[in-house]
Amino acid sequence: MTDWESVIGLEVHAQLATSSKIFSGASTAYGSEPNTQACTVDLGFPGVLPVLNAEVVKMAIKFGVAIGAKICSHSVFERKNYFYPDLPKGYQISQFELPIVGTGSLEITAEEGAKKTIGITRAHLEEDAGKSLHDEFVDQTGIDLNRAGTPLLEIVSEPDMRSAKEAVAYARKIHSLVRYLEICDGNMQEGSFRCDANVSVRPVGQKELGTRTELKNINSFRFLERAINHEIQRQIDLIEGGGKVVLETRLYDSSKDETRSMRSKEEANDYRYFPDPDLLPVAVDEADIEAIRASLPELPDEKRRRYLDTLKLSEYNAELLSSNRDTAVYFEQALSRAPELKDQIVNWILGDLSAALNRNEVEIQDSPVTPQMLADLLQRIADNTISGKIAKEVFEAMWRGEGSTDRIIEARGLKQITDSSEIEGLIDDVIAANPTQVEQFRAGKEKVLGFFVGQIMKQSKGKANPGQVNSMLRDKLK
């Protein structure tokens, strides 16, 4: 692949987090029975009129301001005309020539930590279509129109990405941003955040773009990377074998790890766009934009810089903690309870807590160990109530719902032994029982110290203070 360069652009569809649809009062709640959340407007009944949901405009502006984009003071909804069974009106209301958000950009961390700016061409508002169900009926297709009219913000990038990893980094950054802004829940399994990838290849050094294919509706970052990599290799193999890439839409089959043709785009689709006569142009003034700008939360890049500059976290840790809004909230709540234990909080969130979340497939906002509970646990290590090893046992008990740190320590009798005379007695017993190892240590075999520590911790059931054990043990052995 060193002779070839890939060129990638993404179209991200973010479902806006409104309780009702973009042009009707029907609910957008996920998981209802088919066709129970589609009103006459969504169903395209004759004579009904769409009414724009003002919240979707505010959310689109919020996104545009966050990426430093031009906000269009005058934007227009148009009808995109095409026939498909899950599009009852025969057209989709979208934006074409005059979108609400114009050009902007987003900085990503590309491969090997390099920063790269990805251009954003536009972001426009549109309604979602319904859903065709092919698997539930024999020789028939079912139509669920619950999603019809669901508000979407389509975010279109420039073809600035040169690898699947860059594309994933960009998609993750958009995902993080819309969740920070609270304009999209980002749930990829429920279809709230979907990506289409436009992929082409060209010989290294060539300026002219190759023929692209479009990979549709990819709903996980892992599949996005695999689909793009597969499509890049498919196109290279095709060209090197004497074939030609054709302009088409392809689907990614994750079970077979391959893309397959969905429909040809050799003939440019004529959607016959024209301004929707039932909807007035959207007018936005500067005061509206500034009010929304003032309402923005601290965004991921700003938070990362604060973690670096003020909290002095490493670049790696700052990136991990700031990229997910819920992780950042958890971290800051724990930190507010025990600011002196910053480093320990970072290590436990990115270590033991992260492992438990992954193992149990739980999101951090749903963790049974709350930020306050984690901070309390680390305070008990700091004040020598328990050891780091015992803390892991307490953490597991808290995860299972057995109560607070102090309650578990008390109920299980886990309080650390710090009484010097008691520790000295344990050391004397272990030394007396292992004369061979004593001689080995005195002959210069330092590693034997670990053996003694292990025996003492075993005798104390892990409750002896490790620092005291090490110090007193060395004195005794010498």
C-alpha positions in Angstrom: 0.0 0.0 0.0 3.0 2.3 0.1 2.4 3.2 -3.6 -1.2 4.3 -2.8 -2.8 7.0 -0.7 -6.3 6.8 0.6 -8.6 9.8 0.7 -11.5 9.7 3.2 -14.4 12.0 4.1 -17.1 11.3 6.6 -20.8 12.2 6.8 -21.9 11.9 10.4 -25.7 11.7 11.3 -26.3 12.8 14.9 -29.8 12.4 16.2 -30.6 15.5 18.1 -31.7 15.0 21.7 -35.2 16.5 21.5 -38.2 14.9 23.1 -40.3 15.5 20.0 -39.6 15.3 16.3 -38.3 18.0 14.0 -41.6 18.9 12.4 -44.3 17.3 14.6 -45.1 16.8 18.3 -44.6 13.0 18.1 -42.2 11.4 20.6 -38.7 10.4 19.7 -38.3 7.9 22.6 -36.5 4.7 21.5 -37.9 1.2 21.7 -41.6 1.7 21.3 -43.8 -0.7 19.4 -43.6 -0.2 15.6 -45.7 2.7 14.2 -46.9 3.9 17.6 -44.9 7.2 17.5 -45.8 8.4 14.0 -48.4 11.1 13.7 -50.2 12.3 10.6 -47.4 14.7 9.8 -44.8 11.9 9.9 -47.1 9.7 7.8 -47.4 12.3 5.1 -51.2 12.6 5.3 -52.7 15.1 2.8 -53.2 18.6 4.1 -51.0 18.4 7.2 -48.4 21.0 7.7 -44.9 20.7 9.3 -44.0 23.1 12.2 -40.3 23.5 12.9 -39.1 22.5 16.4 -37.1 25.5 17.6 -34.9 23.4 19.8 -33.2 21.7 16.8 -32.1 25.1 15.5 -30.5 26.0 18.9 -28.7 22.6 18.9 -27.4 23.0 15.4 -26.1 26.5 16.3 -24.5 25.2 19.4 -22.5 22.6 17.4 -21.6 25.3 14.8 -20.3 27.7 17.4 -18.3 24.8 19.1 -16.4 24.1 15.8 -15.8 27.7 15.0 -18.1 27.5 12.0 -19.9 30.2 10.1 -23.5 30.3 11.3 -25.9 31.2 8.4 -28.3 34.0 9.4 -30.6 32.8 6.6 -31.1 29.0 6.0 -33.7 27.2 4.0 -35.4 23.8 4.2 -35.8 22.0 0.9 -37.6 18.9 -0.3 -35.3 16.1 -1.4 -37.5 14.1 -3.7 -37.1 10.3 -4.0 -39.3 7.2 -3.6 -38.6 4.6 -0.9 -41.2 2.6 1.0 -40.2 4.1 4.4 -40.5 7.7 3.1 -44.3 8.2 3.1 -44.3 11.7 1.7 -42.2 10.8 -1.3 -39.6 13.4 -0.2 -37.3 14.1 2.7 -37.2 17.6 4.3 -33.5 18.6 4.4 -31.3 21.5 3.7 -29.2 21.8 0.6 -28.0 25.1 -0.8 -28.4 27.2 2.4 -27.6 25.0 5.4 -27.7 26.4 8.9 -24.0 25.7 9.7 -21.2 26.5 7.2 -17.5 25.8 7.1 -15.7 25.0 10.3 -12.9 22.7 11.5 -12.0 20.2 14.2 -8.5 19.2 15.5 -7.8 15.5 16.0 -4.9 13.6 17.5 -3.8 11.5 14.5 -1.4 8.6 14.5 1.7 8.8 16.8 0.2 11.8 18.7 0.4 14.3 15.8 -2.3 17.0 15.7 -4.2 17.4 12.5 -7.0 19.8 11.5 -10.0 18.3 9.6 -12.2 20.7 7.6 -16.0 20.5 8.1 -17.8 21.6 4.9 -21.3 22.0 6.5 -23.8 20.8 9.0 -27.4 20.8 8.1 -30.7 19.8 9.6 -33.0 17.1 8.2 -35.6 14.6 9.2 -34.9 10.9 9.4 -36.8 8.3 7.3 -38.6 5.3 8.7 -37.1 1.8 8.8 -37.6 -1.2 6.5 -37.7 -4.5 8.3 -36.6 -7.4 6.0 -35.9 -10.1 8.5 -39.2 -10.4 10.4 -41.5 -11.5 7.5 -41.3 -14.3 4.9 -41.1 -12.8 1.4 -42.4 -9.5 2.7 -40.9 -6.2 4.1 -42.3 -4.5 7.2 -42.2 -0.7 7.6 -41.7 1.0 11.0 -42.3 4.7 10.8 -41.4 5.5 14.4 -38.1 7.1 13.2 -39.8 9.2 10.5 -39.3 12.8 11.3 -36.7 12.3 13.9 -34.3 15.3 13.9 -30.8 14.8 12.5 -27.8 17.0 12.2 -25.7 15.8 9.2 -22.1 16.8 9.6 -20.1 16.6 6.4 -16.3 16.7 6.5 -13.8 17.6 3.8 -11.9 14.6 2.4 -9.0 15.4 4.7 -8.4 12.0 6.3 -5.7 9.7 4.9 -6.2 6.5 7.0 -8.9 4.5 8.7 -7.4 5.5 12.1 -7.6 9.2 11.3 -11.3 8.7 10.3 -12.0 6.9 13.6 -10.2 9.7 15.5 -12.4 12.3 13.8 -15.6 10.3 14.4 -14.7 9.9 18.0 -14.0 13.6 18.4 -17.4 14.5 16.8 -19.0 11.9 19.1 -17.3 13.4 22.2 -18.3 16.9 21.2 -22.0 16.3 20.6 -22.2 14.5 23.9 -20.4 17.4 25.7 -22.9 19.8 24.1 -25.8 17.5 25.2 -27.3 17.7 21.7 -27.0 13.9 21.0 -26.8 10.9 23.3 -24.3 9.3 21.0 -25.9 5.8 21.3 -24.6 4.0 18.3 -26.4 0.8 19.1 -29.8 2.6 18.9 -28.8 4.5 15.8 -28.4 7.9 17.4 -25.0 8.3 15.9 -24.2 6.9 12.5 -21.4 7.4 9.9 -21.2 7.2 6.2 -17.6 7.0 4.8 -16.6 8.2 1.3 -13.4 6.3 0.4 -11.1 6.5 -2.7 -7.5 5.8 -3.4 -4.9 7.4 -5.7 -1.2 6.9 -6.5 1.0 8.7 -4.0 1.8 12.2 -5.3 -1.2 12.4 -7.5 -3.4 15.5 -6.8 -6.5 14.3 -8.7 -9.0 12.4 -6.6 -9.8 8.8 -7.5 -13.4 7.5 -7.9 -15.0 7.1 -4.5 -17.4 4.7 -3.0 -19.7 5.4 -0.1 -20.0 3.0 2.8 -23.4 3.5 4.5 -24.7 3.5 8.1 -21.8 2.2 10.1 -22.7 2.1 13.7 -19.5 1.4 15.6 -16.0 2.8 15.6 -14.4 -0.7 15.3 -16.5 -1.5 12.3 -15.8 1.9 10.8 -12.0 1.2 10.9 -12.4 -2.3 9.5 -14.8 -1.2 6.7 -12.5 1.6 5.5 -9.4 -0.6 5.6 -11.3 -3.4 3.7 -12.5 -0.9 1.1 -9.1 0.7 0.6 -7.5 -2.7 0.0 -10.4 -3.8 -2.3 -10.0 -0.7 -4.5 -6.2 -1.1 -4.7 -6.5 -4.8 -5.6 -9.2 -3.9 -8.2 -7.1 -1.2 -9.9 -3.8 -3.2 -9.8 -5.8 -6.1 -11.3 -6.7 -4.0 -14.3 -10.2 -3.1 -13.2 -11.9 0.2 -12.4 -13.5 1.5 -9.3 -17.2 2.5 -10.0 -19.1 5.2 -8.1 -21.5 3.3 -5.9 -22.9 2.8 -2.4 -21.6 -0.2 -0.5 -22.6 -1.9 2.7 -20.2 -3.3 5.3 -20.9 -6.9 6.4 -19.2 -7.2 9.8 -19.7 -10.9 10.1 -17.8 -11.5 6.8 -15.5 -8.4 7.2 -16.3 -7.3 3.6 -18.1 -4.6 1.7 -20.7 -5.4 -0.9 -22.5 -3.3 -3.5 -25.8 -1.8 -2.5 -26.6 0.4 -5.5 -24.8 2.1 -8.3 -24.3 5.8 -8.4 -23.0 5.9 -12.0 -25.9 8.1 -12.9 -26.0 11.2 -10.6 -29.3 11.1 -8.6 -31.5 14.1 -9.5 -33.4 14.7 -6.2 -35.1 17.8 -7.7 -34.4 19.9 -4.6 -36.6 22.9 -4.2 -37.5 25.1 -1.1 -40.3 23.5 0.9 -43.3 25.8 0.5 -44.7 24.8 3.9 -41.7 26.1 5.9 -40.4 29.6 6.2 -36.7 30.3 5.9 -34.9 30.2 9.3 -33.6 33.6 10.4 -30.9 33.8 13.1 -29.5 37.1 14.4 -26.2 37.7 16.1 -27.8 38.1 19.6 -29.1 34.6 19.3 -25.7 33.2 18.4 -23.9 35.1 21.2 -26.5 33.9 23.7 -25.8 30.3 22.7 -22.1 30.8 22.7 -22.3 32.1 26.2 -24.2 28.9 27.3 -21.5 26.5 26.0 -20.0 24.2 28.6 -16.3 23.6 28.9 -15.5 21.6 25.8 -13.2 18.5 25.5 -10.1 20.5 24.2 -10.5 23.2 26.8 -10.9 20.5 29.5 -7.8 18.7 28.3 -5.8 21.9 28.3 -6.9 22.6 31.9 -6.0 19.1 33.0 -2.5 19.6 31.4 -1.9 23.1 32.6 -3.6 23.3 36.0 -3.7 19.7 37.2 -0.4 18.8 35.6 -1.7 15.5 34.2 0.2 13.6 31.5 -0.9 14.2 27.9 -2.1 10.6 27.8 -4.2 10.7 31.0 -5.6 14.2 30.2 -6.8 12.9 26.8 -8.4 9.7 28.3 -10.2 11.6 31.0 -11.4 14.5 28.9 -12.6 12.7 25.8 -15.6 11.2 27.5 -18.0 13.7 29.2 -19.2 11.1 31.8 -15.6 10.1 32.7 -14.6 13.7 33.2 -17.7 14.3 35.4 -16.8 11.2 37.5 -13.1 12.3 37.8 -14.0 15.9 38.9 -16.5 14.7 41.4 -14.0 12.3 43.0 -11.3 15.0 42.9 -13.6 17.6 44.6 -13.9 15.1 47.6 -10.2 14.4 47.8 -8.1 16.9 45.9 -4.9 15.8 47.6 -5.3 12.4 46.1 -5.4 13.5 42.4 -2.8 11.0 41.1 -4.3 8.1 43.0 -7.8 9.0 41.6 -6.5 9.1 38.1 -4.8 5.8 38.4 -7.8 4.0 39.9 -10.3 5.5 37.3 -8.1 4.4 34.4 -7.1 1.2 36.1 -9.3 -0.8 38.5 -12.5 1.1 37.8 -12.1 1.0 34.0 -11.4 -2.7 34.1 -14.5 -3.4 36.2 -16.6 -1.3 33.8 -15.4 -3.2 30.8 -15.7 -6.6 32.5 -19.3 -5.9 33.4 -20.2 -3.9 30.3 -21.3 -1.0 32.4 -21.0 2.7 31.5 -19.1 4.9 34.0 -22.2 7.0 34.8 -23.9 3.8 35.9 -21.0 2.5 38.0 -22.1 1.1 41.4 -18.9 2.6 42.9 -19.7 6.3 42.9 -17.0 9.0 42.7 -17.6 9.7 46.4 -17.1 6.1 47.3 -13.9 5.8 45.3 -12.5 9.0 46.9 -13.4 7.6 50.4 -11.6 4.3 49.6 -8.4 6.1 48.5 -8.5 8.2 51.7 -8.5 5.0 53.7 -5.3 4.0 51.9 -3.8 7.4 52.5 -4.4 7.4 56.2 -3.1 3.8 56.6 -6.5 2.4 57.6 -6.1 -0.3 54.8 -3.4 -1.3 52.4 -3.5 -1.0 48.6 -4.1 -4.7 48.4 -7.0 -4.7 50.8 -8.4 -1.7 49.0 -8.9 -3.9 45.9 -11.0 -6.3 48.1 -13.0 -3.4 49.4 -13.5 -2.1 45.9 -15.0 -5.4 44.7 -17.3 -5.5 47.7 -18.5 -2.0 47.0 -19.1 -3.0 43.4 -21.3 -5.8 44.6 -23.3 -3.4 46.7 -22.1 -4.3 50.1 -22.0 -0.7 51.3 -19.6 2.1 51.9 -15.8 1.8 52.4 -15.9 2.2 56.2 -18.8 -0.2 56.6 -17.1 -2.9 54.6 -13.8 -2.4 56.5 -15.6 -2.7 59.8 -17.8 -5.7 58.8 -14.9 -7.7 57.4 -12.3 -6.7 60.0 -9.9 -5.3 57.3 -8.4 -2.5 59.3 -4.6 -2.4 58.7 -2.3 -3.6 61.5 0.0 -0.6 62.4 0.9 -1.6 65.9 4.7 -2.0 65.8 4.8 -4.7 68.5 2.3 -6.8 66.7 4.2 -6.5 63.4 7.4 -7.3 65.2 5.9 -10.5 66.5 4.9 -11.6 63.0 8.4 -10.8 61.7 10.0 -12.8 64.4 7.8 -15.8 63.7 8.6 -15.8 60.0 12.3 -15.3 60.5 12.4 -18.1 63.0 10.6 -20.5 60.6 12.9 -19.8 57.6 16.6 -19.9 58.7 17.8 -20.9 55.2 16.3 -17.8 53.6 17.8 -15.6 56.4 21.3 -16.8 55.5 20.6 -16.2 51.8 19.6 -12.6 52.5 22.6 -12.0 54.7 24.8 -13.5 51.8 23.5 -10.7 49.6 20.4 -12.2 47.9 18.1 -9.1 48.2 15.3 -10.8 46.3 14.7 -13.0 49.4 13.2 -10.0 51.1 10.1 -10.4 48.9 9.7 -13.9 50.2 9.6 -12.7 53.8 7.2 -9.9 53.1 4.9 -12.3 51.4 5.0 -14.7 54.3 4.3 -11.9 56.8 1.4 -10.6 54.7 0.0 -14.1 54.5 0.2 -14.5 58.3 -1.6 -11.2 58.8 -4.1 -11.9 56.1 -2.9 -8.9 54.2 -3.6 -6.5 57.0 0.0 -5.6 58.1 1.2 -2.2 57.0 3.5 -3.0 54.1 5.7 0.1 54.7 6.3 -0.8 58.3 6.8 -4.5 57.4 9.6 -3.6 54.9 11.4 -1.2 57.3 11.2 -3.4 60.4 12.1 -6.6 58.4 15.3 -5.1 57.0 16.4 -4.0 60.5 15.7 -7.4 61.9 17.5 -9.3 59.1 20.6 -7.1 59.4 
